[in-house]
Amino acid sequence: MTCFKWVMLSALFPASAHADRLSNHVPQENAIVCSSLRFPVNPKHFPLFERNNPIIAIHCLAYDDFSECLSILYLLPQVHLRPHKISLLLLDSSNSHRGAH
């Protein structure tokens, strides 16, 4: 499993203690569908994840070193219709990313 899945699970099921421990989310491991994704997940595959998980909307921002600002990399147009909205921050262009929610 990759960090993408752990980020999604930690956003859906926040830990009450020791949020840094993956063991908090192992019981929910099958709560989301990631079987059609290739890891590491490329932002162009977010629509596929959302199609397989219709209660989740992803909002992804990217930091541009040149302009020193954030830009929207991905946002589901129907974000307001989904009960769970998860924001991600892409820190570099090599698809190494960190999640924030």
C-alpha positions in Angstrom: 0.0 0.0 0.0 1.2 3.5 -0.7 1.1 6.8 1.1 -1.9 7.9 -1.2 -4.1 5.2 0.4 -3.0 6.0 3.9 -3.6 9.7 3.4 -7.1 9.0 2.1 -7.8 6.7 5.1 -6.4 9.1 7.6 -8.6 11.9 6.2 -11.7 9.7 6.4 -11.0 8.1 9.7 -9.0 10.6 11.9 -7.1 8.9 14.7 -7.9 10.1 18.2 -4.3 9.5 19.4 -1.0 8.7 17.7 -2.1 10.0 14.3 1.4 9.1 12.9 0.8 5.4 13.3 -0.4 3.5 10.3 -1.8 0.8 12.7 -4.7 3.3 13.4 -6.0 2.8 9.8 -5.3 -0.9 9.2 -8.9 -1.8 10.3 -10.3 0.5 7.6 -7.9 -0.6 4.9 -10.7 -1.9 2.6 -13.0 1.1 3.1 -11.9 2.6 -0.1 -11.3 1.2 -3.6 -7.7 1.6 -5.0 -7.5 -1.6 -7.0 -7.5 0.2 -10.4 -4.8 2.6 -9.4 -1.1 2.4 -10.2 1.3 3.5 -7.5 2.6 6.1 -7.0 -0.7 7.8 -8.0 -0.5 10.5 -10.6 -2.9 13.3 -10.2 -4.4 12.5 -13.7 -5.7 9.3 -12.1 -7.7 11.2 -9.4 -10.9 11.0 -11.5 -10.6 7.2 -11.6 -10.2 7.1 -7.8 -13.3 9.4 -7.4 -15.3 7.2 -9.8 -14.5 4.2 -7.7 -15.2 6.1 -4.4 -18.2 8.3 -5.1 -18.3 9.7 -1.5 -14.8 11.3 -1.9 -13.7 14.4 -3.7 -10.1 15.3 -4.1 -8.7 18.8 -4.1 -5.0 18.9 -5.1 -2.8 22.0 -4.9 0.7 22.3 -6.3 3.4 24.7 -5.1 5.2 26.5 -7.8 8.8 27.5 -6.8 9.1 30.0 -9.6 6.1 32.1 -8.7 6.2 31.1 -5.1 2.4 30.4 -5.0 -0.1 27.6 -4.9 -2.2 26.7 -7.8 -5.1 24.3 -8.2 -3.8 21.1 -9.9 -7.0 19.2 -9.6 -10.5 19.9 -8.3 -13.6 17.8 -9.0 -16.2 20.1 -10.5 -18.9 18.5 -8.3 -16.8 18.8 -5.2 -19.8 20.3 -3.2 -21.9 17.1 -3.9 -19.5 14.7 -2.2 -19.7 14.2 1.6 -15.9 13.8 2.0 -13.5 16.4 0.6 -9.8 15.6 0.8 -7.1 18.2 0.1 -3.6 17.2 -1.1 -0.5 19.2 -1.6 1.9 18.2 -4.4 5.3 19.5 -3.3 7.4 18.6 -6.4 7.1 17.4 -9.9 8.5 13.9 -9.3 5.1 12.9 -7.8 6.5 12.8 -4.3 3.6 14.2 -2.4 2.4 14.9 1.1 -1.2 14.8 2.1 -3.0 17.4 4.1 -6.6 17.4 5.1 
